[in-house]
């Protein structure tokens, strides 16, 4: 049998535009499905919307211990071609890097997990537990793919969760959660020409909203200190309002992203914001995802860290990251230990000329295979 080349598989996935929206992850899922079928690995495709497909595949063990889940997503962040110096879907290789949208987040990690599973299947070593690939659509659409897998019971029998989000081949055990709060300001409809002589906010919803945003921008949320994470952040991310230039805006809206640390709940943030809101401001929670935190001394963490050190020249961890991932709707719900090890570069998600270091890509295959073999032995 020909060896499955992780770089070539990554390049094949990079050539497929899976920008979310609209996603079109079905095309990438079919690439993986075709390879798995040729290797005799059973898989299931779950459609969550037209063109949007999850893939679950299983390398069967003897049933003697819980399964290991390897988790990744197909979809990517968008591309502004004017900011790229390369073809975002070209998979170009130069100076030990493969370039393309999704190379770091996270088609490189997805390809590496696929290759690791194939190597284990070919080795014909009957592990005691199943190795399950959980590859999702719509991660960037509020983790819809992962939610569908959880609701569909596809994680039944899983004992641990290994995710390949970008970690620069360090080991992460903690990720921040998030709450999205919508602040809506009400104003007084009217023509601005007839508000002369008025003072204060002059009934202007945009002014009222702006003043609220300024008050909460550096608000101390009094979050508990965490061993791996920096304090929570507050980001007013989207704003809209007004009817036309000469009219007093009767309504203005801002959607705010707050990154949570363990011990800080969405309700805590909402209560803190309420103390800064005047009667013209209403607040609502639009969405939330909990932080994920696995103890540093958990046996699965220790196994993964020992394996990472044994199989590579890369080291680091346990640590934490400010992003959230599919793990947020998997690990807390199912009470699973979570570890993130990915070949992608931390902080490079969505950047122009996104890349993945090829040596890390190749190393991740060895790490994923070794973790699976040790955990499932």
C-alpha positions in Angstrom: 0.0 0.0 0.0 1.1 3.5 -0.7 1.9 5.7 2.3 -0.7 8.4 2.9 1.2 11.7 2.7 -0.1 14.2 5.3 1.2 17.1 3.4 -0.5 16.1 0.1 -3.8 15.4 2.0 -3.5 18.8 3.6 -3.0 20.4 0.2 -6.0 18.6 -1.2 -8.2 19.9 1.6 -6.8 23.4 1.2 -7.9 23.4 -2.4 -11.5 23.2 -1.3 -13.1 26.5 -0.3 -14.9 25.8 3.0 -15.2 29.4 4.2 -18.1 29.7 6.6 -20.5 31.0 5.5 -21.6 29.1 3.5 -19.2 26.3 4.5 -19.6 23.7 1.7 -17.9 21.3 4.1 -19.5 18.3 2.3 -16.8 18.5 -0.4 -14.0 18.2 2.2 -15.9 15.4 4.1 -16.2 13.5 0.8 -12.4 13.6 0.3 -11.8 12.1 3.8 -14.7 9.6 3.3 -13.1 8.4 0.0 -9.8 7.8 1.7 -11.3 6.1 4.7 -13.4 3.8 2.5 -10.3 2.7 0.6 -8.7 1.7 3.9 -11.8 -0.2 5.2 -12.6 2.3 7.9 -16.3 2.7 8.7 -17.6 6.2 8.6 -20.9 8.1 8.8 -21.8 11.4 7.2 -24.3 13.6 9.0 -25.9 16.5 7.0 -26.7 19.4 9.3 -27.7 21.8 6.4 -27.5 21.7 2.6 -23.8 21.2 1.7 -22.8 21.1 5.4 -21.7 17.7 6.6 -20.1 16.2 9.7 -18.0 13.0 9.4 -17.6 10.3 12.1 -15.3 7.4 11.5 -14.3 4.5 13.7 -11.2 2.3 14.0 -12.7 -0.5 16.0 -11.1 -1.9 19.2 -12.0 -4.9 21.2 -14.4 -3.0 23.5 -12.2 -3.4 26.5 -12.0 0.3 27.4 -13.6 3.7 26.5 -13.0 5.2 23.1 -10.7 8.1 22.2 -12.2 11.0 20.2 -10.0 12.9 17.8 -11.8 16.2 17.0 -11.4 18.7 14.2 -13.5 20.9 11.9 -13.7 21.4 8.1 -14.8 25.0 7.9 -12.5 28.1 7.8 -12.6 31.8 8.3 -13.0 34.1 5.3 -10.4 35.5 2.9 -9.7 39.0 1.8 -7.7 38.4 -1.4 -6.2 41.9 -1.4 -4.3 41.1 1.9 -2.8 37.8 0.6 0.4 37.5 -1.4 -0.4 33.9 -2.2 -3.3 31.8 -3.6 -5.4 31.2 -0.5 -6.4 27.8 -1.9 -3.2 26.9 -3.6 -1.4 24.9 -0.8 1.9 26.4 -1.9 5.0 25.0 -0.2 8.0 27.2 0.6 10.7 27.3 3.3 9.2 24.4 5.2 5.7 25.8 5.3 2.5 25.0 3.5 0.3 28.1 2.9 -3.4 28.4 2.5 -6.6 29.3 4.3 -7.2 26.6 6.9 -3.6 25.3 6.9 -3.2 26.3 10.6 -6.9 26.3 11.5 -7.3 23.5 11.1 -7.1 21.4 8.0 -3.5 20.5 8.8 -4.5 19.0 12.1 -7.6 17.3 10.5 -5.3 15.7 7.9 -2.8 14.5 10.5 -5.6 12.9 12.6 -6.9 11.1 9.4 -3.4 9.8 8.6 -2.8 8.7 12.2 -6.1 6.7 12.1 -5.1 5.1 8.8 -1.7 4.1 10.2 -3.4 2.4 13.2 -5.9 0.6 10.9 -3.0 -0.7 8.7 -1.0 -1.8 11.7 -3.9 -4.2 12.5 -3.1 -3.9 16.2 -6.3 -4.7 18.0 -6.6 -1.9 20.5 -8.9 -2.3 23.4 -10.9 0.8 22.7 -12.2 2.4 19.6 -10.5 5.4 17.9 -13.2 7.8 16.7 -12.7 10.7 14.3 -15.3 13.5 14.9 -14.9 16.0 12.1 -17.4 18.8 12.0 -19.0 21.4 9.9 -20.0 24.9 11.0 -17.5 25.4 13.9 -17.4 29.0 13.0 -21.2 29.1 13.0 -21.4 28.8 16.8 -20.3 25.2 16.8 -23.4 23.9 15.1 -21.7 20.7 13.8 -20.4 19.7 17.1 -23.8 20.3 18.8 -25.4 18.1 16.2 -23.0 15.3 16.9 -23.5 15.5 20.7 -27.3 15.6 20.2 -27.1 12.6 17.8 -25.3 10.5 20.4 -22.1 10.2 18.3 -19.9 10.5 21.4 -21.4 7.5 23.2 -18.6 5.5 24.9 -15.9 8.1 24.5 -13.6 8.5 27.5 -11.3 11.3 26.4 -11.2 14.1 23.8 -8.1 15.1 21.7 -8.5 18.2 19.6 -6.2 19.5 16.9 -6.9 23.2 17.0 -3.7 25.3 16.6 -1.4 25.0 19.5 2.1 25.3 17.9 2.5 21.7 19.1 2.2 22.7 22.7 -0.3 21.0 25.0 -3.4 23.0 26.1 -5.8 21.9 28.7 -7.8 25.1 29.1 -9.7 27.3 26.7 -11.8 30.4 27.5 -15.5 30.4 27.0 -17.5 33.2 25.7 -20.8 35.1 26.1 -22.3 37.4 23.5 -24.4 40.1 24.9 -26.5 42.4 22.8 -26.9 46.0 24.1 -29.8 47.9 22.6 -30.2 51.7 23.2 -33.6 53.5 22.7 -33.8 57.1 21.6 -36.4 59.7 20.7 -37.3 59.8 17.0 -37.2 63.3 15.5 -35.3 65.6 13.2 -32.0 66.8 14.5 -32.6 70.4 13.3 -35.2 70.8 16.0 -33.1 69.6 18.9 -31.0 72.8 19.1 -30.7 74.1 22.6 -30.9 70.6 24.1 -28.0 69.2 26.2 -26.8 65.8 27.2 -27.4 62.9 24.8 -30.3 64.8 23.1 -32.3 61.6 22.9 -29.8 60.1 20.5 -29.7 56.3 20.8 -26.2 56.1 19.2 -24.8 58.6 21.8 -26.5 56.6 24.6 -25.0 53.4 23.3 -21.6 54.9 22.8 -21.5 56.1 26.4 -22.5 52.7 27.6 -19.8 51.0 25.5 -17.2 53.4 26.9 -18.2 52.5 30.4 -18.0 48.7 30.0 -14.9 48.7 27.7 -12.5 48.4 30.6 -14.9 47.1 33.2 -13.4 44.9 35.9 -15.5 41.8 35.9 -13.9 40.6 39.1 -13.1 37.2 37.7 -11.2 34.6 39.7 -7.5 34.3 38.7 -6.7 31.2 36.7 -3.4 29.3 36.5 -3.3 29.3 32.7 -5.6 32.1 31.4 -5.3 35.9 31.5 -8.3 37.9 32.7 -11.5 38.0 30.6 -11.7 40.4 27.7 -14.6 42.6 26.5 -14.9 43.4 22.8 -17.7 45.5 21.3 -17.6 43.7 17.9 -20.6 44.9 15.8 -22.6 48.0 16.0 -25.6 49.4 14.0 -28.2 52.1 14.4 -29.9 55.1 13.0 -32.4 55.8 10.1 -30.7 58.5 8.1 -28.1 61.2 8.7 -30.4 64.2 9.6 -32.7 62.1 12.0 -32.2 61.5 15.7 -31.5 57.7 15.9 -34.3 56.0 17.7 -32.4 52.7 18.1 -28.8 51.5 18.2 -27.5 48.0 18.8 -24.1 46.6 19.7 -23.1 42.9 20.0 -20.3 42.4 22.5 -18.0 39.4 22.9 -16.8 38.6 26.4 -14.2 35.8 26.9 -14.9 33.9 30.1 -12.5 32.2 32.5 -13.6 29.3 34.7 -15.6 30.7 37.6 -17.1 33.6 35.6 -20.6 32.9 34.3 -22.6 34.6 31.6 -25.0 35.7 34.3 -22.1 37.3 36.2 -21.2 39.4 33.2 -24.8 40.3 32.5 -25.2 41.5 36.1 -22.0 43.6 35.9 -23.2 45.2 32.6 -26.5 46.0 34.2 -24.9 48.1 36.8 -23.4 50.3 34.0 -26.7 50.5 31.9 -29.0 53.5 32.2 -32.7 53.1 31.7 -32.4 53.6 28.0 -30.2 50.5 27.6 -31.5 46.9 27.5 -29.3 43.8 27.6 -29.7 40.2 26.5 -27.5 37.2 26.2 -27.4 36.1 22.6 -25.2 33.0 22.9 -22.7 31.5 25.3 -20.1 28.7 25.5 -18.5 27.6 28.7 -14.8 27.5 29.4 -13.2 24.1 29.3 -10.6 23.2 31.9 -8.9 19.8 32.5 -6.7 19.4 35.6 -3.0 19.4 34.8 -2.6 16.2 36.7 -5.4 14.3 35.0 -4.0 10.9 33.7 -5.0 11.7 30.1 -3.1 15.0 30.3 -0.1 13.3 31.7 -0.2 10.6 29.0 -0.5 13.2 26.2 2.4 15.3 27.7 4.7 12.3 28.0 3.9 11.3 24.5 4.5 14.7 23.1 7.9 14.9 24.7 8.8 11.3 23.6 7.8 11.7 19.9 8.9 15.3 19.1 11.4 18.1 19.8 8.5 20.3 20.7 7.4 20.9 24.3 5.2 23.2 26.3 2.3 22.8 28.6 0.0 22.3 30.2 -1.1 25.7 29.1 -4.3 27.6 28.2 -5.6 29.6 25.2 -8.1 32.4 24.8 -10.0 30.9 21.9 -13.0 28.5 22.2 -13.5 25.4 20.1 -15.9 22.5 19.4 -14.7 21.2 22.8 -16.9 23.8 24.5 -20.1 21.9 23.6 -18.5 18.4 23.9 -16.3 18.2 27.0 -18.5 19.9 29.6 -21.7 18.3 28.5 -20.2 14.8 28.5 -17.7 15.4 31.4 -14.7 14.4 29.2 -11.0 15.3 29.8 -9.9 17.6 26.9 -6.4 18.1 25.5 -5.5 20.3 22.5 -2.4 19.5 20.5 -2.3 21.0 17.0 0.4 21.6 14.3 -1.1 25.0 13.5 0.4 28.2 14.8 -1.4 29.9 17.8 -2.8 33.3 16.8 -2.5 32.7 13.1 -6.2 31.8 12.5 -7.7 34.0 9.9 -4.5 35.9 9.1 -3.4 36.6 5.5 -0.9 34.1 4.2 -1.9 31.6 6.8 0.6 28.7 7.0 1.5 25.5 8.9 5.0 24.4 9.5 5.6 21.1 7.7 7.8 19.6 10.5 5.0 20.2 13.0 2.4 18.7 10.6 4.5 15.6 10.3 5.2 15.4 14.0 1.5 15.7 14.8 0.8 12.4 13.0 3.3 10.6 15.2 1.9 12.2 18.3 -1.7 11.4 17.5 -0.9 7.8 16.7 1.1 7.3 19.8 -1.5 8.9 22.1 -4.2 6.7 20.6 -2.1 3.5 20.9 -1.1 4.3 24.5 -4.6 5.4 25.6 -6.4 2.6 23.9 -3.9 -0.2 24.7 
